[in-house]
Amino acid sequence: MKKLDLILIAILFIGASWAAFTPNKQSKANEISPEELTYKMSLDRYFTTEEVALFIMNEDPSILLVDIRDQKDFSEFSIPGALNIPYDSILSPNYISILNPYGYRTILFSNGSSFADQAWLVCTRAGYENLYVMEGGLNTWIETVINPVEPKPYASPEEFDLYRIRKGASLYFGTAIPVEEGDVEAPNIIIQQNTNNTEESGGGCG
């Protein structure tokens, strides 16, 4: 189990810390047990940025992308087709049907991985299913999908294969602005769909 997972479990079992980062505590009727949560945390909950890019490019109808940053950051740049549900609103009753839909794989992301991991923990503890995290967040998205670096001549065939995927995705999504990891100050807002680059991406995988 990853070090981050152990840290999140420790936070979960400390009531004060749990209350500190839980954005909404309106209903606990469907909460799973700590033992079940620990088991879910042992499973693979990550998709790479390359996998997410391929989902969008292939117009996979089972994927739902959720940007948990604040409205301002979301409006400036996000992944085409993503929905905006700020971190402090993820347990709002208004979003249950979106974050916990039947038949979808919901992929959470922020600038890095930490806030998306916390959002995953909060939602999974609340009983939500089929939740995932985009590993590395938008920082890694920009490094690998938007601005991929060609491998050295002596790199392995696997590295060149990965680069070809990244290069194809880069041509598909175009260029982007850099983002930085930081605390999310998220107001309660209505859900909206990002329209950036929709002409280039065909609307993404909303």
BAFI-3210 file (N, C-alpha, C; in Angstrom, 3 decimals, decimal comma, padded with zeros to 6 digits):
// residues 206
n [1|2|3|4|5|6|7|8|9|10|11|12|13|14|15|16|17|18|19|20|21|22|23|24|25|26|27|28|29|30|31|32|33|34|35|36|37|38|39|40|41|42|43|44|45|46|47|48|49|50|51|52|53|54|55|56|57|58|59|60|61|62|63|64|65|66|67|68|69|70|71|72|73|74|75|76|77|78|79|80|81|82|83|84|85|86|87|88|89|90|91|92|93|94|95|96|97|98|99|100|101|102|103|104|105|106|107|108|109|110|111|112|113|114|115|116|117|118|119|120|121|122|123|124|125|126|127|128|129|130|131|132|133|134|135|136|137|138|139|140|141|142|143|144|145|146|147|148|149|150|151|152|153|154|155|156|157|158|159|160|161|162|163|164|165|166|167|168|169|170|171|172|173|174|175|176|177|178|179|180|181|182|183|184|185|186|187|188|189|190|191|192|193|194|195|196|197|198|199|200|201|202|203|204|205|206]
n.u [000,831|000,514|002,423|000,964|-001,633|-001,583|-001,294|-003,729|-005,509|-004,794|-005,630|-008,346|-009,047|-008,680|-010,723|-010,966|-009,311|-010,489|-012,981|-012,032|-011,210|-013,425|-015,759|-018,538|-021,106|-023,706|-025,196|-024,859|-025,765|-025,178|-022,545|-019,561|-017,851|-014,809|-013,120|-013,960|-013,415|-010,633|-010,014|-010,900|-009,090|-006,856|-007,074|-006,503|-006,849|-006,201|-005,909|-003,702|-002,455|-002,153|-003,916|-006,344|-006,360|-006,582|-009,098|-010,722|-010,073|-010,957|-013,585|-014,918|-017,841|-018,306|-016,871|-016,494|-015,318|-014,189|-013,413|-012,072|-011,231|-011,426|-013,928|-012,771|-010,159|-010,915|-012,326|-010,290|-008,564|-008,935|-009,508|-010,829|-014,327|-014,644|-016,374|-017,169|-016,913|-016,416|-014,107|-015,101|-017,750|-018,414|-019,918|-022,427|-025,969|-026,918|-025,143|-024,957|-026,097|-024,454|-021,767|-021,989|-022,984|-024,809|-023,164|-021,048|-017,569|-016,093|-013,729|-011,651|-009,909|-007,310|-004,945|-002,594|-002,161|-003,034|-005,390|-007,370|-007,105|-007,954|-010,593|-011,521|-011,348|-013,192|-015,619|-015,755|-015,852|-018,357|-019,881|-019,946|-019,513|-017,270|-015,234|-012,357|-008,954|-007,122|-003,873|-001,335|-002,568|-003,404|-000,917|000,784|-000,641|-000,125|002,631|002,904|000,901|000,257|002,723|004,804|008,017|010,496|011,981|015,392|017,854|018,797|016,793|014,309|012,272|009,693|009,487|009,548|007,208|005,318|005,821|004,908|002,180|001,742|002,542|000,679|-001,603|-000,919|-001,018|-003,706|-004,975|-003,722|-001,925|-001,335|-001,807|000,446|-000,106|-000,280|000,205|-001,874|-003,693|-007,203|-009,695|-012,822|-015,874|-019,414|-020,978|-023,024|-023,110|-021,111|-020,101|-016,935|-015,932|-013,643|-011,500|-013,278|-013,953|-011,677|-011,524|-013,843|-015,658|-014,861|-015,178|-017,581]
n.v [-001,184|002,261|005,010|007,366|006,370|005,151|007,393|008,676|006,811|006,976|009,559|009,222|007,618|009,317|011,285|014,126|015,116|013,979|015,312|017,794|017,882|016,949|017,900|018,048|016,991|016,029|013,668|010,437|007,975|006,020|005,388|003,501|000,860|001,321|-000,850|-001,851|000,368|000,470|-001,857|-001,122|000,864|-000,583|-001,492|-000,830|002,449|004,315|006,072|006,615|009,654|009,306|007,188|008,437|010,391|008,750|007,629|009,873|010,570|008,307|008,549|007,332|006,274|005,619|007,031|009,588|012,709|014,642|017,709|018,937|021,393|024,978|027,284|029,398|028,518|026,319|027,522|028,777|026,798|023,400|019,858|018,916|018,431|017,886|018,037|020,469|020,180|021,576|020,842|021,249|020,838|018,286|016,355|017,332|017,007|017,649|016,666|013,945|012,139|012,619|012,191|009,619|007,803|005,211|002,787|004,324|005,277|007,311|009,803|011,568|014,688|017,080|019,773|018,397|015,170|015,002|016,381|015,208|012,573|012,875|013,672|011,367|009,614|010,755|010,582|007,819|006,807|007,711|005,956|005,993|004,612|003,152|005,077|006,934|008,160|010,573|010,051|012,111|014,399|017,610|018,773|016,653|015,901|018,064|017,794|015,267|014,832|017,276|018,623|016,634|015,056|014,037|010,802|009,873|008,839|006,314|005,195|002,809|000,528|000,509|003,006|004,646|003,801|004,712|007,415|007,902|007,615|009,743|011,887|011,777|012,379|014,937|016,352|016,127|017,453|019,940|022,940|024,184|026,092|026,297|024,790|025,000|023,160|023,537|024,818|024,333|026,647|026,468|027,609|027,021|026,011|025,857|022,944|022,740|022,545|022,338|024,276|024,725|024,203|022,495|022,372|021,359|018,921|017,568|017,715|016,079|013,686|014,054]
n.w [000,000|-000,794|000,552|000,750|000,905|003,422|004,995|004,483|005,544|008,220|008,764|008,427|010,634|012,711|014,321|014,525|012,525|010,330|010,292|009,727|007,004|005,612|003,283|003,376|005,498|005,397|005,108|006,403|006,029|004,133|004,517|004,314|006,095|008,057|007,576|005,089|003,543|003,772|002,375|-000,221|-000,729|-001,153|-003,693|-007,207|-008,027|-009,874|-012,991|-015,671|-017,180|-019,900|-020,386|-019,785|-021,782|-024,056|-023,578|-024,017|-026,677|-027,981|-027,541|-025,359|-023,913|-021,283|-019,464|-017,070|-016,422|-013,719|-012,535|-009,639|-008,783|-008,013|-009,340|-010,771|-011,522|-013,028|-015,143|-016,477|-017,446|-018,308|-018,697|-021,821|-021,954|-019,272|-016,102|-013,599|-010,231|-007,358|-004,689|-002,027|-002,389|-003,060|-001,687|-001,740|-001,947|-004,457|-006,285|-006,178|-008,045|-010,150|-009,377|-008,521|-010,548|-012,253|-014,156|-015,071|-015,068|-012,906|-013,016|-011,000|-010,746|-010,025|-009,680|-008,893|-007,411|-004,770|-003,738|-005,288|-004,439|-001,781|-002,252|-003,494|-001,316|000,518|-000,937|-001,481|001,117|001,709|000,340|-002,436|-005,718|-008,199|-008,542|-009,528|-009,819|-011,604|-012,121|-010,928|-011,851|-013,390|-013,697|-014,449|-016,703|-018,449|-018,727|-019,922|-021,867|-023,159|-023,544|-024,411|-023,989|-026,192|-026,127|-025,272|-027,738|-027,012|-025,542|-024,337|-026,357|-025,312|-024,124|-026,369|-027,628|-025,769|-026,004|-028,598|-028,249|-026,509|-028,136|-030,201|-028,709|-027,925|-030,335|-030,751|-028,574|-028,441|-027,344|-023,968|-020,906|-018,079|-014,812|-011,216|-008,220|-005,371|-002,504|-002,526|-002,809|-002,757|-003,885|-003,380|-006,207|-009,175|-011,226|-014,136|-017,579|-019,034|-021,759|-023,123|-025,865|-027,161|-029,822|-030,962|-029,740|-030,089|-028,069|-026,021|-023,322|-021,968]
ca.u [000,000|001,321|002,577|-000,158|-002,795|-001,439|-001,573|-005,167|-006,156|-004,550|-006,522|-009,703|-009,273|-008,591|-011,983|-010,831|-008,740|-011,535|-013,941|-011,384|-011,172|-014,657|-016,421|-019,972|-021,461|-025,153|-025,794|-023,892|-026,532|-024,593|-021,118|-019,027|-017,049|-013,380|-012,505|-014,269|-012,672|-009,242|-009,941|-011,030|-007,864|-005,819|-007,292|-005,953|-007,858|-005,591|-005,705|-002,643|-002,904|-002,246|-005,163|-007,449|-006,336|-007,119|-010,545|-011,357|-009,860|-011,796|-014,970|-015,446|-019,051|-018,432|-015,961|-016,942|-014,199|-014,640|-012,381|-012,504|-010,680|-012,446|-014,516|-011,848|-009,135|-011,577|-012,681|-009,068|-008,040|-009,239|-009,535|-012,070|-015,408|-014,719|-017,348|-016,576|-017,542|-015,353|-013,848|-015,943|-019,144|-018,568|-020,948|-023,719|-027,000|-027,121|-024,165|-024,917|-026,388|-023,359|-020,566|-022,241|-023,942|-024,726|-022,608|-019,951|-016,349|-015,867|-012,309|-011,448|-008,577|-007,010|-003,643|-001,768|-002,959|-003,413|-006,782|-008,214|-007,076|-008,821|-011,966|-011,838|-011,543|-014,437|-016,755|-015,786|-016,335|-019,794|-020,566|-019,943|-018,848|-016,639|-014,473|-010,942|-008,168|-006,122|-002,610|-000,506|-003,402|-003,168|000,523|001,289|-001,325|000,604|003,966|002,898|-000,060|000,322|004,110|005,640|009,430|010,944|013,008|016,745|018,028|019,070|015,657|013,741|011,141|008,475|009,459|009,178|005,786|004,581|005,975|004,040|000,831|001,729|002,645|-000,625|-002,514|-000,525|-001,576|-005,166|-005,451|-003,113|-001,109|-002,077|-001,055|000,849|-000,846|000,505|-000,520|-002,120|-004,933|-008,404|-010,702|-013,890|-017,222|-020,495|-021,469|-023,760|-022,209|-021,016|-019,200|-015,889|-016,070|-012,332|-010,956|-014,254|-013,934|-010,574|-011,611|-015,134|-016,461|-014,308|-015,958|-018,481]
ca.v [000,000|003,448|005,833|008,293|005,630|004,993|008,694|008,923|005,938|007,555|010,710|008,709|007,082|010,400|011,990|015,559|015,371|013,617|016,407|018,991|017,969|016,499|019,104|018,059|015,849|016,065|012,349|009,363|006,739|005,027|005,279|002,154|000,665|001,558|-002,056|-001,892|001,451|000,036|-002,807|-000,395|001,606|-001,521|-001,745|000,197|003,470|005,340|006,025|007,514|010,722|008,737|006,428|009,406|010,980|007,767|007,553|011,014|010,471|007,211|008,899|006,293|006,817|005,199|007,831|010,908|013,437|015,663|018,629|019,356|022,696|026,015|027,704|030,267|027,691|025,492|028,334|029,151|025,641|022,069|018,845|019,015|017,538|017,692|018,774|021,125|020,058|021,929|019,887|021,403|020,595|016,957|015,566|018,002|016,144|018,017|016,034|012,501|011,419|012,855|011,541|008,204|007,332|003,800|002,489|005,213|005,343|008,726|010,077|012,844|015,247|018,449|020,113|017,228|014,006|014,971|016,750|014,190|011,434|013,190|013,632|009,948|009,046|011,267|010,026|006,374|006,625|007,985|004,868|006,144|003,511|003,360|006,317|006,795|009,386|010,724|010,108|013,258|015,564|018,436|018,988|015,538|015,990|019,012|017,244|014,040|014,868|018,531|018,929|015,445|015,165|012,862|010,027|009,865|007,800|005,005|004,785|001,496|000,549|000,835|004,459|005,244|003,506|005,641|008,756|008,002|007,866|011,115|012,827|011,791|013,107|016,340|016,909|016,117|018,424|021,240|023,469|024,621|026,878|025,499|024,950|024,705|022,531|024,448|024,611|024,669|027,425|026,201|028,026|026,149|026,522|024,869|022,187|023,272|021,789|023,138|024,351|024,972|023,227|021,494|022,227|020,491|017,596|016,952|017,740|015,228|012,518|014,530]
ca.w [000,000|-000,914|001,746|000,792|001,390|004,868|005,593|004,393|006,517|009,548|008,898|008,564|011,963|013,686|014,104|014,339|011,207|009,355|010,233|009,199|005,554|004,995|002,825|003,626|006,354|005,471|005,257|006,603|006,026|003,239|004,751|004,435|007,302|007,851|007,021|003,660|002,921|003,691|001,271|-001,480|-000,936|-001,595|-005,108|-008,088|-008,296|-010,715|-014,430|-016,090|-018,069|-021,249|-020,460|-019,847|-023,122|-024,998|-023,334|-024,683|-028,117|-028,473|-027,181|-024,471|-023,278|-019,883|-018,654|-016,632|-015,832|-012,761|-012,064|-008,304|-008,442|-007,927|-010,608|-011,490|-012,156|-014,031|-016,310|-017,182|-018,172|-017,796|-019,743|-022,592|-021,571|-017,821|-015,314|-012,438|-008,916|-006,407|-003,615|-000,848|-002,754|-003,644|-001,018|-001,834|-002,554|-005,860|-007,149|-005,956|-009,284|-011,092|-008,879|-008,238|-011,545|-012,611|-015,469|-015,431|-014,278|-012,649|-012,795|-010,331|-010,914|-009,608|-010,252|-008,623|-007,015|-003,352|-003,511|-005,916|-003,527|-000,652|-002,749|-003,664|000,016|001,073|-001,685|-001,276|002,497|001,689|-000,353|-003,881|-006,404|-009,501|-008,536|-009,849|-009,761|-012,657|-011,403|-011,259|-012,124|-014,565|-013,871|-015,245|-017,994|-019,279|-018,994|-020,722|-022,975|-023,895|-023,917|-024,199|-024,343|-026,947|-025,417|-025,795|-028,774|-026,420|-024,711|-024,653|-027,284|-024,558|-023,949|-027,654|-027,829|-024,916|-026,575|-029,763|-027,714|-025,984|-029,250|-030,845|-027,832|-027,975|-031,567|-030,605|-027,587|-028,610|-026,255|-022,787|-019,940|-016,920|-013,567|-010,031|-007,125|-004,263|-001,785|-003,269|-002,115|-003,707|-003,502|-003,842|-007,477|-009,959|-012,087|-015,479|-018,431|-019,640|-023,215|-023,732|-026,833|-027,570|-031,263|-031,324|-029,153|-030,324|-026,855|-024,961|-022,925|-020,925]
c.u [000,873|001,346|001,412|-001,408|-002,738|-001,731|-003,062|-005,940|-005,979|-005,463|-007,953|-010,002|-009,080|-009,774|-011,842|-010,295|-009,742|-012,533|-013,339|-011,403|-012,408|-015,470|-017,892|-020,337|-022,979|-025,759|-024,718|-024,564|-025,873|-023,108|-020,688|-018,157|-015,584|-012,674|-012,745|-013,523|-011,197|-009,044|-009,994|-009,754|-006,727|-005,941|-006,720|-007,050|-007,350|-005,685|-004,573|-003,218|-003,031|-003,537|-006,357|-007,514|-006,932|-008,616|-011,262|-011,250|-010,718|-013,268|-015,637|-016,652|-019,188|-017,607|-016,582|-015,787|-014,722|-013,436|-012,837|-011,868|-011,791|-012,849|-013,547|-010,794|-009,723|-011,862|-011,461|-008,498|-008,493|-009,188|-010,853|-013,098|-015,564|-015,826|-016,657|-017,446|-016,452|-015,294|-014,806|-017,418|-019,415|-019,604|-022,294|-024,736|-027,222|-026,230|-024,108|-025,114|-025,286|-022,102|-020,742|-023,244|-023,747|-024,123|-021,479|-018,737|-016,010|-014,406|-012,158|-010,046|-008,524|-005,689|-002,655|-002,665|-003,581|-004,875|-007,731|-008,240|-007,988|-010,291|-012,425|-012,150|-012,872|-015,643|-016,876|-016,282|-017,838|-020,580|-020,621|-019,112|-018,179|-015,932|-012,997|-010,274|-007,231|-004,781|-001,757|-001,267|-003,002|-001,694|001,134|000,643|-000,554|001,971|003,940|002,015|000,087|001,736|005,024|007,074|009,865|012,031|014,383|016,901|018,229|017,929|015,095|012,599|009,836|008,356|009,067|007,711|004,923|004,654|005,062|002,590|000,726|001,753|001,322|-001,643|-002,208|-001,081|-003,090|-005,647|-004,847|-002,309|-001,974|-001,184|-000,666|-000,027|000,056|-000,376|-000,706|-003,423|-006,108|-009,338|-011,935|-015,235|-018,238|-021,063|-022,280|-022,786|-022,237|-020,034|-018,206|-016,034|-014,746|-011,945|-011,983|-014,293|-012,806|-010,801|-012,921|-015,945|-015,929|-015,247|-016,928|-019,553]
c.v [001,245|004,234|006,799|007,617|005,469|006,297|008,981|008,053|006,493|008,744|010,258|008,275|008,120|011,323|013,462|015,884|015,054|014,745|017,630|019,040|017,414|017,704|019,172|016,820|015,726|014,686|011,290|007,994|005,641|004,832|003,821|002,069|000,989|000,358|-002,151|-000,797|001,082|-000,947|-002,091|000,383|000,702|-001,844|-000,588|001,198|004,543|005,013|006,995|008,602|010,213|007,942|007,366|010,042|010,024|007,586|008,660|010,888|009,377|007,407|007,799|006,840|006,478|006,050|009,191|011,581|014,560|016,430|019,188|020,669|023,744|026,495|028,543|029,450|026,849|026,280|028,729|027,999|024,359|021,099|018,954|017,972|017,337|018,537|019,354|020,933|020,358|020,983|020,027|021,203|019,150|016,084|016,267|017,057|016,429|017,222|014,517|011,732|011,592|012,115|010,051|007,622|005,854|003,675|003,386|004,974|006,828|008,938|011,480|013,364|016,680|018,827|018,969|016,062|014,129|015,305|015,728|012,931|011,676|013,148|012,192|009,315|009,463|010,619|008,520|006,045|006,820|006,931|004,995|005,027|003,987|004,705|006,030|008,164|009,414|010,987|011,288|014,514|016,337|018,753|017,899|015,512|016,906|018,454|016,093|014,103|016,133|018,821|017,721|015,669|013,875|012,130|010,168|008,733|006,401|004,512|003,452|001,624|000,928|002,346|005,160|004,978|004,475|007,061|008,939|008,256|009,308|012,140|012,918|012,559|014,590|017,025|017,035|017,259|019,808|021,665|023,970|025,459|026,000|025,762|024,568|024,090|023,532|024,135|025,065|025,462|027,421|026,676|027,002|026,748|025,443|024,169|022,761|022,439|022,723|023,103|024,621|023,843|022,215|021,320|021,302|019,069|016,889|016,849|016,842|014,096|012,909|013,537]
c.w [000,000|000,386|001,879|001,301|002,894|005,588|005,592|005,375|007,919|009,791|009,140|009,983|013,065|013,450|013,819|012,960|010,117|009,194|009,564|007,685|004,868|004,574|003,165|004,418|006,486|005,718|005,390|006,556|005,210|003,455|004,909|005,691|007,020|007,230|005,515|002,917|002,756|002,549|-000,074|-001,785|-001,394|-003,081|-005,933|-008,433|-009,266|-012,198|-014,754|-016,992|-019,504|-021,421|-020,565|-021,234|-024,149|-024,818|-024,106|-026,193|-028,741|-028,152|-026,371|-023,713|-021,799|-018,930|-018,337|-015,904|-014,943|-012,236|-010,718|-007,861|-008,397|-009,320|-011,437|-012,229|-013,276|-015,305|-017,124|-018,000|-017,492|-018,968|-020,498|-022,156|-020,086|-017,209|-014,084|-011,205|-007,893|-005,217|-002,444|-001,140|-003,155|-002,951|-000,978|-002,475|-004,030|-006,811|-006,998|-007,266|-010,316|-010,669|-008,636|-009,235|-011,849|-014,011|-015,920|-014,540|-014,126|-012,274|-012,224|-010,621|-010,389|-010,271|-010,092|-008,252|-005,629|-003,117|-004,134|-005,061|-002,326|-001,061|-002,952|-002,318|000,612|000,392|-001,495|000,125|002,563|000,917|-001,857|-004,511|-007,686|-009,612|-008,788|-009,747|-010,967|-011,987|-011,880|-011,592|-013,368|-014,774|-014,743|-016,623|-018,939|-019,666|-019,989|-021,954|-023,810|-024,404|-023,702|-024,675|-025,036|-026,176|-026,062|-026,817|-028,202|-025,518|-025,195|-025,655|-026,581|-024,364|-025,243|-027,975|-027,017|-025,476|-027,783|-029,333|-027,243|-027,116|-029,998|-030,030|-027,853|-029,214|-031,482|-029,712|-027,738|-027,400|-025,126|-021,893|-018,771|-015,718|-012,416|-008,974|-005,998|-003,593|-002,631|-002,378|-003,001|-003,203|-003,962|-005,115|-008,173|-010,876|-013,489|-016,258|-019,078|-021,150|-023,903|-024,666|-027,326|-029,079|-031,705|-030,866|-029,423|-029,058|-025,768|-024,623|-021,834|-020,645]
res [m|k|k|l|d|l|i|l|i|a|i|l|f|i|g|a|s|w|a|a|f|t|p|n|k|q|s|k|a|n|e|i|s|p|e|e|l|t|y|k|m|s|l|d|r|y|f|t|t|e|e|v|a|l|f|i|m|n|e|d|p|s|i|l|l|v|d|i|r|d|q|k|d|f|s|e|f|s|i|p|g|a|l|n|i|p|y|d|s|i|l|s|p|n|y|i|s|i|l|n|p|y|g|y|r|t|i|l|f|s|n|g|s|s|f|a|d|q|a|w|l|v|c|t|r|a|g|y|e|n|l|y|v|m|e|g|g|l|n|t|w|i|e|t|v|i|n|p|v|e|p|k|p|y|a|s|p|e|e|f|d|l|y|r|i|r|k|g|a|s|l|y|f|g|t|a|i|p|v|e|e|g|d|v|e|a|p|n|i|i|i|q|q|n|t|n|n|t|e|e|s|g|g|g|c|g]
***
